Amino acid sequence: SSDLIENHKHKLPEGDILTGVQGMFANRMQKLRDRLGYDIYVNEAELDRTADEFVVLVRACHDDVKTRLNYS
């Protein structure tokens, strides 16, 4: 299937081209975003905590980044 092989080039909205591993990763993220609504997918079995605890952690990290960006 063509889904198993990622294109090694990816064009960003600004027109820049990513190639190699970065291009492949960007294409994978785009496929996930189109199909799941998210850029990345982490299987619950891969977590070192419960899914609910992971959500709390991710939200806290997100809020921290937003706070830091607003004050820089």
N, C-alpha and C positions, 0 to 999 in steps of 0.2 A: 504494500500500500504506500501511496505517496506520503501519508502521514508519518511514516517511520523515518523518512529522510528529510531533514530540514534544509531549506535553501540557505546557502552561506552568505547571501546578500540581503540586506534589509534597508529600505528607504524610510528615513524618519520624516515626519510631517514638514520639517523645516527644509527638507531636500537633501540633507546629508545622508551618506551611504555607510552603513556598518557592514563589515565583512568578517569572514572567518567565524570564530567562536562567538563573537559578539553579535554578528548577524544571525547566526543560527539560534542563539538564545533569544534575541528580539523576535524572531519569527515564531518560536515556541510560545513566548509570552503572548503574542498577538492571537495565536490559535486558542490558547486558554481563555483569553479575554473574550474572544468571539463566542466560544462555546459555553463557558462557565460564568462569565462576567467578572473574572478575576485574572490578574497577571500570573499568579503562581498558585499552585495547588499543593497542599501538604496533607498526606493521608494521616488520619487520626492515629493509626498504629505506629507512626513514626515519631509521635510526640513523647516528651519526657514527663508529661503532666496530663491531666484530663483536658478534654477539648474546651470546657468552660474556662478552666484556668489559663489555657493558651490564649483564648479570646481576650481575657482580661489583660494578659501580658502584652499582646499586640496592640490593644487599644491604648494602654499606658505608654508604650513606645511611640505610637503615632502622636499622641497628645504631647509628649516630650519634644518630639521633633518639631511639631507645629509651634510650640512655645519658643523653642530655640530660634527658629527661623523668624519669628515675629520680633524678637529682641536683637537680632544681629544687624 
